[in-house]
Amino acid sequence: MIALYGDPDRDLLRNSSGTVWSCRHLGDSGVMVVDAKEISAVVAMVPHPTHTLGEDWRGWMFVVEKPGLDVAEMGGQMQDFEEDDNGEIGDEE
């Protein structure tokens, strides 16, 4: 299931040199089911902080690509898993 958003705010997009995509959700008509194989990217839509930007930004969301991936990669130790002869997955030793 995905949620669709409208066009980005043109002024903010232009003033940010194309880096801040701020959009509004399309409501119930913007929710749809798609084949998972059709998804090419995962993004998060984060609400603008109205306590600093003002009430004019209530309901506006900005795009954050791959939320958490950069932090996960900085997390340090990576653990590899390997399938054993019985098809079970366990820690690689």
NUBA-41094 format. One record per residue: x, y, z of N, C-alpha, C, O, CB in turn; residue in three letters. Coordinates in steps of 0.05 Angstrom, whole numbers, padded with zeros to 5 digits, always signed. Glycine has a CB too. Layout:
// residues N
XYZXYZXYZXYZXYZAla
...
END
This chain:
// residues 93
+00017-00023+00000+00000+00000+00000+00018+00025+00000+00037+00026+00015-00019+00000+00024Met
+00011+00044-00017+00026+00069-00018+00008+00092-00014-00017+00090-00018+00041+00071-00045Ile
+00019+00115-00007+00004+00140-00005+00015+00159-00025+00039+00164-00027+00006+00151+00024Ala
-00003+00171-00040+00005+00190-00061+00003+00219-00050-00014+00225-00034-00011+00187-00086Leu
+00020+00236-00060+00021+00264-00052+00018+00282-00076+00024+00273-00099+00046+00271-00036Tyr
+00010+00306-00072+00007+00325-00094+00034+00336-00103+00055+00328-00093-00011+00348-00086Gly
+00033+00355-00121+00057+00368-00131+00071+00383-00109+00058+00393-00091+00051+00387-00155Asp
+00098+00385-00110+00113+00400-00090+00107+00430-00091+00100+00440-00112+00143+00395-00093Pro
+00111+00443-00069+00109+00472-00068+00131+00484-00086+00154+00480-00081+00111+00483-00038Asp
+00122+00497-00107+00142+00507-00127+00161+00527-00116+00185+00526-00123+00127+00519-00150Arg
+00152+00545-00100+00171+00566-00089+00192+00553-00071+00216+00560-00074+00155+00586-00073Asp
+00184+00535-00053+00203+00522-00036+00223+00505-00052+00247+00505-00046+00189+00505-00015Leu
+00212+00491-00072+00229+00474-00089+00250+00491-00103+00274+00484-00105+00212+00458-00109Leu
+00241+00514-00114+00259+00532-00129+00279+00545-00110+00303+00546-00115+00243+00554-00144Arg
+00270+00555-00087+00287+00569-00068+00308+00550-00055+00328+00559-00045+00271+00582-00046Asn
+00302+00524-00055+00320+00504-00043+00337+00491-00064+00350+00471-00059+00305+00483-00027Ser
+00338+00502-00088+00353+00491-00111+00345+00462-00116+00362+00446-00123+00383+00493-00105Ser
+00319+00456-00113+00309+00430-00119+00314+00409-00099+00311+00385-00104+00321+00421-00145Gly
+00321+00417-00074+00328+00397-00054+00305+00391-00034+00304+00369-00022+00352+00405-00039Thr
+00287+00410-00030+00265+00406-00010+00239+00402-00026+00228+00421-00037+00263+00430+00010Val
+00229+00378-00025+00203+00371-00038+00182+00371-00016+00181+00352-00001+00205+00344-00054Trp
+00165+00391-00016+00145+00393+00005+00117+00390-00009+00111+00406-00027+00147+00420+00020Ser
+00102+00371+00000+00077+00364-00013+00054+00360+00008+00060+00358+00032+00080+00339-00030Cys
+00030+00359-00002+00007+00352+00015-00004+00325+00006-00004+00319-00018-00015+00375+00013Arg
-00014+00310+00025-00025+00283+00020-00051+00287+00004-00066+00307+00009-00030+00268+00046His
-00058+00269-00014-00082+00271-00030-00106+00260-00016-00128+00259-00028-00077+00257-00056Leu
-00104+00252+00009-00127+00242+00023-00133+00213+00016-00116+00199+00006-00151+00259+00018Gly
-00158+00205+00021-00166+00177+00015-00162+00169-00014-00155+00146-00020-00195+00173+00023Asp
-00165+00188-00032-00161+00182-00061-00132+00177-00067-00125+00167-00089-00172+00204-00078Ser
-00114+00184-00049-00085+00181-00054-00074+00156-00041-00049+00153-00039-00070+00204-00044Gly
-00091+00137-00032-00081+00112-00020-00088+00090-00040-00111+00087-00049-00094+00107+00008Val
-00068+00074-00047-00073+00052-00066-00054+00029-00061-00033+00031-00048-00069+00062-00094Met
-00062+00006-00071-00047-00019-00069-00032-00023-00095-00044-00021-00116-00065-00043-00062Val
-00006-00029-00093+00010-00034-00117+00025-00060-00113+00029-00069-00090+00029-00011-00123Val
+00034-00072-00134+00051-00096-00133+00078-00087-00122+00090-00068-00131+00054-00109-00162Asp
+00087-00101-00102+00112-00094-00088+00136-00093-00108+00155-00078-00103+00119-00114-00066Ala
+00135-00108-00129+00156-00108-00149+00157-00082-00165+00177-00076-00178+00153-00131-00168Lys
+00136-00066-00163+00135-00040-00177+00148-00017-00161+00152+00004-00172+00107-00033-00183Glu
+00154-00023-00136+00166-00002-00118+00196+00000-00124+00211-00019-00122+00161-00008-00088Ile
+00204+00024-00132+00233+00028-00139+00248+00044-00117+00273+00044-00118+00235+00043-00165Ser
+00234+00056-00098+00248+00071-00077+00229+00073-00053+00205+00072-00056+00257+00099-00087Ala
+00241+00077-00030+00225+00080-00006+00233+00108+00006+00257+00114+00009+00231+00058+00015Val
+00213+00124+00011+00217+00150+00023+00199+00153+00047+00180+00138+00050+00213+00173+00002Val
+00205+00172+00064+00187+00180+00086+00177+00208+00080+00191+00224+00069+00201+00178+00114Ala
+00152+00213+00088+00141+00239+00086+00139+00250+00115+00123+00239+00131+00113+00239+00071Met
+00155+00269+00121+00158+00280+00148+00143+00307+00150+00147+00324+00133+00188+00283+00156Val
+00127+00310+00171+00113+00336+00173+00132+00359+00179+00151+00356+00195+00091+00334+00195Pro
+00126+00382+00167+00141+00406+00174+00135+00414+00203+00112+00412+00212+00135+00429+00154His
+00155+00423+00218+00151+00431+00245+00136+00458+00246+00148+00479+00242+00177+00433+00261Pro
+00110+00458+00252+00095+00482+00253+00102+00500+00276+00097+00524+00276+00065+00476+00254Thr
+00114+00489+00297+00122+00505+00320+00145+00525+00313+00149+00545+00326+00131+00488+00343His
+00160+00518+00292+00181+00537+00283+00175+00551+00257+00182+00574+00253+00208+00522+00280Thr
+00160+00537+00239+00154+00549+00213+00127+00564+00212+00123+00581+00195+00154+00527+00192Leu
+00110+00558+00231+00084+00571+00231+00061+00553+00221+00066+00532+00208+00084+00596+00215Gly
+00037+00561+00227+00014+00545+00220+00009+00543+00190-00006+00525+00181-00011+00557+00232Glu
+00021+00560+00174+00018+00558+00145+00028+00531+00134+00020+00522+00112+00032+00581+00131Asp
+00046+00519+00149+00058+00493+00140+00044+00469+00152+00052+00446+00147+00087+00492+00148Trp
+00022+00473+00166+00007+00450+00177-00004+00434+00153-00016+00445+00135-00017+00459+00196Arg
+00000+00408+00154-00009+00390+00133+00011+00386+00110+00007+00369+00093-00034+00400+00122Gly
+00032+00401+00111+00053+00398+00090+00074+00379+00100+00081+00379+00124+00066+00425+00083Trp
+00083+00361+00083+00103+00341+00089+00127+00344+00070+00123+00352+00047+00091+00312+00088Met
+00151+00338+00079+00174+00338+00061+00186+00311+00059+00184+00294+00077+00195+00358+00072Phe
+00198+00306+00036+00209+00280+00029+00236+00275+00042+00253+00292+00042+00212+00277-00002Val
+00239+00251+00054+00265+00242+00065+00270+00215+00052+00255+00196+00056+00265+00240+00096Val
+00292+00213+00036+00298+00188+00023+00312+00168+00041+00328+00176+00058+00315+00193-00001Glu
+00305+00143+00038+00317+00121+00053+00320+00128+00083+00343+00128+00093+00344+00114+00042Lys
+00298+00133+00097+00300+00141+00125+00314+00119+00142+00306+00096+00142+00273+00147+00136Pro
+00334+00127+00156+00348+00109+00174+00370+00093+00162+00387+00083+00176+00328+00090+00186Gly
+00371+00092+00136+00392+00076+00123+00420+00087+00129+00438+00071+00134+00388+00074+00093Leu
+00423+00113+00128+00449+00125+00133+00458+00119+00162+00481+00115+00167+00449+00155+00128Asp
+00439+00120+00180+00446+00114+00208+00452+00085+00212+00471+00078+00226+00423+00122+00227Val
+00437+00067+00198+00442+00038+00200+00470+00032+00190+00484+00014+00201+00421+00023+00185Ala
+00479+00045+00169+00505+00040+00158+00527+00050+00176+00550+00039+00176+00508+00053+00131Glu
+00521+00070+00193+00541+00081+00211+00542+00065+00237+00560+00069+00254+00535+00110+00218Met
+00524+00046+00240+00521+00032+00265+00544+00015+00274+00545+00006+00297+00497+00015+00264Gly
+00562+00010+00256+00586-00005+00264+00586-00034+00254+00585-00038+00229+00589-00006+00294Gly
+00586-00053+00272+00589-00081+00265+00567-00091+00247+00543-00087+00253+00591-00097+00290Gln
+00574-00105+00226+00555-00118+00208+00557-00148+00214+00579-00158+00219+00561-00112+00178Met
+00534-00161+00213+00534-00190+00219+00524-00205+00194+00503-00198+00183+00516-00196+00244Gln
+00540-00224+00186+00532-00240+00163+00519-00266+00173+00526-00277+00194+00557-00247+00145Asp
+00499-00275+00157+00486-00300+00164+00490-00319+00141+00491-00312+00118+00455-00295+00169Phe
+00491-00344+00148+00497-00365+00128+00477-00388+00133+00470-00395+00155+00526-00375+00130Glu
+00468-00400+00110+00450-00422+00112+00466-00448+00116+00486-00453+00103+00433-00424+00086Glu
+00457-00465+00136+00472-00490+00141+00461-00512+00123+00444-00507+00106+00469-00498+00170Asp
+00471-00537+00126+00463-00559+00109+00433-00565+00112+00422-00577+00093+00479-00583+00116Asp
+00420-00558+00134+00392-00564+00138+00374-00541+00128+00350-00542+00131+00387-00568+00168Asn
+00386-00521+00116+00371-00498+00105+00364-00477+00127+00349-00458+00122+00345-00508+00093Gly
+00376-00480+00151+00370-00461+00172+00391-00439+00171+00414-00443+00164+00371-00475+00199Glu
+00383-00415+00178+00401-00392+00178+00411-00387+00206+00396-00387+00225+00386-00367+00167Ile
+00438-00383+00208+00450-00378+00233+00473-00359+00230+00480-00351+00207+00459-00404+00246Gly
+00486-00352+00252+00509-00334+00251+00532-00348+00236+00537-00372+00239+00518-00326+00279Asp
+00546-00333+00220+00570-00343+00207+00593-00343+00227+00597-00323+00240+00577-00326+00181Glu
+00607-00365+00229+00629-00367+00248+00656-00368+00235+00676-00370+00249+00625-00391+00266Glu
END
